[in-house]
Amino acid sequence: MERTSENAAIVARILVSIVFILNAVGVIDQSIPAREMAERGLPEALVPLCMFFGRSVELVAGLALAFGVLPRLAALALLAFLVPATFVSHSFWLAAGTSAFQPQLINFSKNLAIWGGLLFIGATAEQPAWVRSIAARMKGAVQLPATGR
């Protein structure tokens, strides 16, 4: 992979990971998704456990994706989290005829775009590692081969 492509892939992974990291650390309010899980039939006692599990996946896989540590696996883990989260939190079809329809449709569509980015990362064998790339430049050494195959 040429240097420009490597840098673009690293930046793209960081950009995709930001929303997951912000969700994980609580910068983005998660009270509405928690309420929606309960409204859709998840027992109230399991909501905090599911929120903890979801935030854990977002934090660990989000950081792994950003730093290039098993990026393909991290992307697929985030995708496995995001698909059901999208259907629970942005079910625009349930809001038909209400003022919430358009915002839910927009957010559902945005998540579809994120699905595409995660699938692309997960399907791309050559994923440069940001940490490895920086270390190689600092040492002036030849860059180590990409991981994540």
N, C-alpha and C positions, 0 to 999 in steps of 0.2 A: 504494500500500500504506500503510495507516495506521501510525502510529508504533509502537503496541503490536505489531502484526503484524511490522513490520520488526525490532524488537528481539527478538521471539521467534524469527524466522527466523535472525537472527545468532547467538543463543545456541544454537539447535538445530544449526547448522552447526559451531560450535565444539565442542559436545559430541560430535558424530559424528566430528569430525577427531581428537579426543584419542587414541583407540586407535591410529590410524594413525601419529601423530607419536611416541607412546611405542614402538611397534614399530620405527619407523625409527631412533630414536636408541639402541635396544638396551635400554631399560628392561624390556621384556618379552622373556624368553629366547626365542631363535629356534633353539636347537640341536635341539629336537624336530622342527620343520618341516623343517629341513635334512636330518635323518636320514630323515624320511618321504619326501622327494623322492627320495633315493637308493634307498630301499626300493621305491618305486613305479616304478623303472626309469630315472630320470634319471641319465645318466653322472656318476660322482663328480666329474669335472673341471668339469662345468657347474654343480654345486650352488653354489659360491661366487659365480659370475657371476649366477645366478638370484637368490640372496639379495641381492646388491648391487643388481641391477636392481629387485627388489621393494622394498627399503628406500628406494631413490631415489624411486620412484613414491610410496611412502607419505609421505616427507618433503616432497617438492615439492608434490604434490597435496593433502596434508593441511594444509600451511601456506596454500596458495592457497585451500582451502575455508574455513579458519578466518578468513582476512582478507578474503574476498570477492573475490579476484582470479580472474576467470573461474570462478566457483563451479560453474556447470553443467558445464563441461569437466572441472574437478577432480573433481567427484562421479562423472562417467562414467569417468574414468581410475581412480579408486579402485574403482569397481564392476568394471571390467575386470580389475583385480588380484585383487579379493576373491573373485570367482566361482570361478576355478580353485583359489585358495588354500583355499577352503572345502572343495572336493571332495577335495583332497589331504590337508589337515590334520584334517578332521573327518568322515571317511568312516565314520560309525557302523555302516553295514551290514557292514563288515569286522570289526567288533568284536562282532557278535551272539553272545550266549551267554557273554560275558566281562564282567568288572567294568568294563571301559572303555566298554561300550556306552552306558550312561546319560550319563556326562560328555560323550562325543562327540556324542550326540543333542542334548544341551542346547546345546553350543557350535555345532553345525550350525544349530540353531534360532535362536540369537542372531545368527549371521551372516546368516540369512535376514531377520531384522528390520533389520539394518544395510543389506542390499541394498535393502529397501523405503525406508529413509530416503534412501539415495543416489539411488535412482530418483526419489523425490519431488523432491529438490533438482534433479536433472538435468532434470526435466520442468517445473519451475516457472520461467516466463520472468522474472518480477520477483524478482530476488535482490538485496537490498540489500548494498552493500559496507560492511563494518565500518570500514575505514580512511577511506573517503570520508565516511561518516556522522559520524565523530569530527571530521574536518577541517572539515566544514560547520558543526558545532556550535561549534567553537573560533572560527571566523571569524564566527559569527553570520549566516552567509549561507544562502541557500536551498540545500537539498541537491541535489546533482547527480543526474541520472537514473541508475537502476540499470543495470548492465552485465550481460553474460552471455547476451544473447539470441542 
